[in-house]
Amino acid sequence: MRGGGIYNGIINNRMGNSSQLTLINSTVSGNTATGGYGDSGFGGGIYNATGSKLTLNSSTVSGNSATGPNSRGGGIYNEGTLILLNNSTVSGNSASAGGNDIYNKGTLSHG
């Protein structure tokens, strides 16, 4: 499973399109991406897909988990562009194989 709380991206994107998501004064909490039998859970709170942009502004991602073999990114699994702005917090998340709060395979910046 990808994105226990939010999946930001276009599924089966063959046209090269992208998506953009901005969270303002928001909380993403208490979600789980679960994997099993060869499938992994990626992004317990948020999964940000390749080519997508996620911006957090005065937002919190906490208390999420990615479970199952090789599961990563308990808070956020990022393959696209992730921008953290103005008092955003990503903490207190868990993943069984790495990146408890953020697992980054894309671009990460703090504004």
C-alpha positions in Angstrom: 0.0 0.0 0.0 1.2 3.5 -0.8 -0.1 6.5 1.2 -2.0 5.3 4.2 -3.5 8.8 4.7 -2.8 10.7 1.4 -1.6 9.6 -2.0 -0.3 12.5 -4.0 0.3 11.5 -7.6 -1.3 10.2 -10.7 -1.7 6.4 -10.9 -0.5 4.8 -14.1 0.7 8.1 -15.4 1.7 7.6 -19.0 1.3 11.2 -20.1 4.0 12.7 -18.0 1.5 14.8 -15.9 2.2 15.8 -12.3 0.1 16.7 -9.3 0.5 19.4 -6.7 -0.8 19.3 -3.1 -0.5 22.0 -0.5 -1.5 21.4 3.1 -2.1 24.6 5.2 -2.7 24.4 8.9 -3.4 20.7 8.6 -2.6 17.5 10.6 -2.1 14.1 9.1 -2.1 11.6 12.0 -3.1 8.0 12.9 -2.7 6.4 9.4 -0.9 3.2 8.4 0.4 1.9 5.1 0.6 -1.8 5.4 2.5 -4.2 3.3 2.8 -8.0 3.3 3.7 -11.0 1.1 6.3 -9.2 -1.0 4.5 -5.8 -1.0 5.7 -3.0 1.2 3.9 -0.1 3.0 5.2 3.2 1.8 4.2 6.5 3.3 2.1 5.8 6.4 0.9 9.4 6.4 1.6 10.7 2.9 3.0 9.1 -0.3 4.4 11.8 -2.7 4.9 10.1 -6.1 7.5 10.8 -8.7 6.9 14.1 -10.5 4.5 15.3 -7.8 5.0 18.3 -5.5 3.9 18.4 -1.9 4.1 21.6 0.2 3.5 21.6 3.9 2.8 25.1 5.5 2.1 25.2 9.2 1.2 21.6 9.2 2.0 18.4 11.2 2.6 14.9 10.2 2.8 12.6 13.3 1.7 9.3 14.7 1.7 7.5 11.3 3.3 4.2 10.5 4.5 2.0 7.6 4.4 -1.7 8.4 5.4 -4.9 6.7 8.7 -6.1 5.2 10.9 -3.3 3.7 8.3 -0.7 4.6 9.6 2.9 4.6 8.5 6.5 5.3 6.3 6.2 8.3 5.4 9.9 8.0 6.2 10.7 4.4 7.6 8.7 1.5 8.8 11.2 -1.0 9.8 10.4 -4.6 8.9 13.9 -6.0 9.5 17.3 -4.5 8.7 18.0 -0.9 8.9 21.5 0.6 8.5 22.1 4.3 7.6 25.7 5.2 6.8 27.8 8.2 6.5 25.8 11.4 5.7 22.4 9.7 6.6 19.4 11.8 7.2 15.8 10.8 7.9 13.7 13.9 6.8 10.7 16.0 6.2 8.4 13.0 7.5 4.8 12.5 8.6 2.5 9.7 9.8 -1.0 9.9 12.7 -0.7 7.4 13.7 3.0 7.5 12.8 6.6 7.3 10.6 6.8 10.4 9.6 10.4 9.7 10.7 11.0 6.1 12.1 8.5 3.5 13.4 10.7 0.7 14.1 9.5 -2.9 13.4 12.9 -4.4 14.0 16.5 -3.7 13.6 17.8 -0.1 13.9 21.5 0.9 13.1 23.7 3.9 11.7 27.1 3.2 
